[in-house]
Amino acid sequence: MQLGALLAVEGEKVLVLEKSSRIGGRAAVVKKDGYTLDYGIHLVRFGPHSALAETCRRLGREIEFIPLGTSYVQDEDGVVKVFPTGPKDFLTSRLFTFRERLKIIAMISRIRRADMSNLLDQSVASWLEENKITGGLRRYFHLVSASMLVCPFLEKASAGELLLNMQKVLRLGVSVMYPRGGWAPLFDLFSRWIKKRGEIRTGAPVEKIAWDKNRVQGVYLQGELIPARKVILSLPALQLGELLEGAVAPDLLEQWSRLRPTAGIVLEYGLSRPVSGISGLAYLCRPVSFGIFTSNIEPALAPRGKQLLTWLAPLPVESFADKAALAAAEQELERALFSFFPGLEEAIEWRRAMHLPVVDGVEVNIDQTASRRPPFKVAGLENLFLVGDSTAAPGAGGDVGHESVLCCYRAIREWERN
Ligand SMILES: Cc1cc2nc3c(=O)[nH]c(=O)nc-3n(C[C@H](O)[C@H](O)[C@H](O)COP(=O)(O)OP(=O)(O)OC[C@H]3O[C@@H](n4cnc5c(N)ncnc54)[C@H](O)[C@@H]3O)c2cc1C
């Protein structure tokens, strides 16, 4: 939707084909009993400095981003402590011992300046060991890896990618923020631009790419060829197999189908009364997970006097084969939330539980750093492009998706110039 709007603003006629009955995909917004629900936690890293903000600016709209308040963690000992997000917290948080505070201050100043490129292939686990990081510091980096990369699996998570992201947060002085009014106004903005000259068709599942030699002719929809000058695919690369079968080298498709996404359980609660005043991120050490009281950040998302809580526990995608284990993980997570937030259980008006085998299109791990992910222009087909959060765009988690919009846009314009 972002890329469609960006092309439309320059006068291009864009046709969006969406197989489901509504737009938004994994960022879809729904209304429920007076609440406005994102699809799980949906924050924007770097707020006004994000690629999303840049895209909106090109569409003539300056988005207001709401900063988050203090973050908290329920530590392994069950005590709730400040989760450090700035220099003052590093000096005072009870998550760290005195020695750990000194160490993290020294590390943060090193992270600000360091060249991370040689750490991309090193796992967070090995980096922690090499730097003798233990105790509260280790738990801190574990939770940062869980929330920033949606990858708490330290043997897999890339130390370089993690530290690059931390470096950018330190440089900009901004971490995650939330768009004023939520995500619905953003989708309205994109839709309006696309519909100026083009069209958005829902209930329109694309069956296949139509191609001849090295050029895409368009796409097939219910057997009918819809011609197009260029085609942009915006779904996780691991799901592209059927659409591209025969058009793209089989080993490439096979490679994409093996991309490992982030995955997890989402729990959302509509609460009849306020249960917590936390307006930053909240973290659990067991199970490693995090969440927000979304309506503490943007009150418009819940009816007056009520509260909206959203939580994500990242899990390895392989665990989705075992339904019973997933159900047990959901119960364990809920028990931990009830212990973290006294009064939560009694205040529940409704709950939504989602077991999601794809949260982000790729996990930013040592085997899937940016240069190893699918490019924006598909080799061998000159007018076929890829966008989304499994591509070679920089960043982690959803940022990859937002960054991919600008990267793909540049790839399209470069192809047109040549
Ligand atoms: C629980 C959760 C939390 C997240 N948190 C954040 C966050 O905090 N911040 C952030 O920036 N991002 C976050 N993300 C990621 C963000 O939602 C995605 O990066 C973004 O939605 C990707 O958009 P997309 O258009 O590339 O892909 P998708 O959202 O997957 O959209 C692809 C669309 O293509 C449609 N489609 C599939 N096949 C076909 C077909 N054959 N024909 C037609 N249509 C088809 C699908 O129905 C879907 O609507 C989160 C995602 C999840 C699931």
The ligand as a MOL file (V3000), in Angstrom:
LIG
                    3D

  0  0  0     0  0            999 V3000
M  V30 BEGIN CTAB
M  V30 COUNTS 53 58 0 0 0
M  V30 BEGIN ATOM
M  V30 1 C 1.9010 -9.6030 15.3190 0
M  V30 2 C 2.6920 -8.6910 14.4330 0
M  V30 3 C 3.3590 -7.6130 14.9800 0
M  V30 4 C 4.0780 -6.7500 14.1700 0
M  V30 5 N 4.6620 -5.6530 14.7280 0
M  V30 6 C 5.1800 -4.7040 13.9390 0
M  V30 7 C 5.6370 -3.4690 14.4840 0
M  V30 8 O 5.6090 -3.2670 15.6930 0
M  V30 9 N 6.0980 -2.5320 13.6420 0
M  V30 10 C 6.1640 -2.7410 12.3030 0
M  V30 11 O 6.5950 -1.8530 11.5860 0
M  V30 12 N 5.7690 -3.9110 11.7640 0
M  V30 13 C 5.2860 -4.8910 12.5530 0
M  V30 14 N 4.8590 -6.0740 12.0050 0
M  V30 15 C 5.1700 -6.3700 10.6050 0
M  V30 16 C 4.2470 -5.6830 9.6300 0
M  V30 17 O 2.9170 -5.9950 9.9160 0
M  V30 18 C 4.6310 -6.1850 8.2470 0
M  V30 19 O 5.9780 -5.8380 7.9920 0
M  V30 20 C 3.7700 -5.5930 7.1540 0
M  V30 21 O 2.4140 -5.8140 7.3760 0
M  V30 22 C 4.1890 -6.2180 5.8350 0
M  V30 23 O 3.3780 -5.7100 4.8250 0
M  V30 24 P 3.3670 -6.3820 3.3830 0
M  V30 25 O 2.3740 -5.6490 2.5940 0
M  V30 26 O 4.7620 -6.4410 2.8790 0
M  V30 27 O 2.9380 -7.8940 3.6320 0
M  V30 28 P 1.5710 -8.4310 4.2220 0
M  V30 29 O 1.0990 -7.5710 5.3320 0
M  V30 30 O 1.7830 -9.8740 4.4960 0
M  V30 31 O 0.5550 -8.2310 3.0300 0
M  V30 32 C 0.5170 -9.1110 1.9760 0
M  V30 33 C -0.9010 -9.0940 1.4600 0
M  V30 34 O -0.9470 -9.8910 0.2910 0
M  V30 35 C -2.1600 -10.6170 0.2920 0
M  V30 36 N -1.9440 -11.7610 -0.6020 0
M  V30 37 C -1.2480 -12.8890 -0.3420 0
M  V30 38 N -1.2790 -13.6880 -1.4190 0
M  V30 39 C -2.0080 -13.0510 -2.3670 0
M  V30 40 C -2.3970 -13.3760 -3.6770 0
M  V30 41 N -2.0510 -14.5130 -4.2770 0
M  V30 42 N -3.1590 -12.4630 -4.3660 0
M  V30 43 C -3.5300 -11.2970 -3.8100 0
M  V30 44 N -3.1910 -10.9460 -2.5500 0
M  V30 45 C -2.4380 -11.8180 -1.8530 0
M  V30 46 C -2.3790 -10.9750 1.7510 0
M  V30 47 O -3.7450 -11.2780 1.9870 0
M  V30 48 C -1.9180 -9.7050 2.4370 0
M  V30 49 O -2.9640 -8.7990 2.6490 0
M  V30 50 C 4.1700 -6.9900 12.7880 0
M  V30 51 C 3.5080 -8.0800 12.2330 0
M  V30 52 C 2.7820 -8.9290 13.0340 0
M  V30 53 C 2.0800 -10.1090 12.4190 0
M  V30 END ATOM
M  V30 BEGIN BOND
M  V30 1 1 1 2
M  V30 2 1 2 3
M  V30 3 2 2 52
M  V30 4 2 3 4
M  V30 5 1 4 5
M  V30 6 1 4 50
M  V30 7 2 5 6
M  V30 8 1 6 7
M  V30 9 1 6 13
M  V30 10 2 7 8
M  V30 11 1 7 9
M  V30 12 1 9 10
M  V30 13 2 10 11
M  V30 14 1 10 12
M  V30 15 2 12 13
M  V30 16 1 13 14
M  V30 17 1 14 15
M  V30 18 1 14 50
M  V30 19 1 15 16
M  V30 20 1 16 17
M  V30 21 1 16 18
M  V30 22 1 18 19
M  V30 23 1 18 20
M  V30 24 1 20 21
M  V30 25 1 20 22
M  V30 26 1 22 23
M  V30 27 1 23 24
M  V30 28 2 24 25
M  V30 29 1 24 26
M  V30 30 1 24 27
M  V30 31 1 27 28
M  V30 32 2 28 29
M  V30 33 1 28 30
M  V30 34 1 28 31
M  V30 35 1 31 32
M  V30 36 1 32 33
M  V30 37 1 33 34
M  V30 38 1 33 48
M  V30 39 1 34 35
M  V30 40 1 35 36
M  V30 41 1 35 46
M  V30 42 1 36 37
M  V30 43 1 36 45
M  V30 44 2 37 38
M  V30 45 1 38 39
M  V30 46 1 39 40
M  V30 47 2 39 45
M  V30 48 1 40 41
M  V30 49 2 40 42
M  V30 50 1 42 43
M  V30 51 2 43 44
M  V30 52 1 44 45
M  V30 53 1 46 47
M  V30 54 1 46 48
M  V30 55 1 48 49
M  V30 56 2 50 51
M  V30 57 1 51 52
M  V30 58 1 52 53
M  V30 END BOND
M  V30 END CTAB
M  END
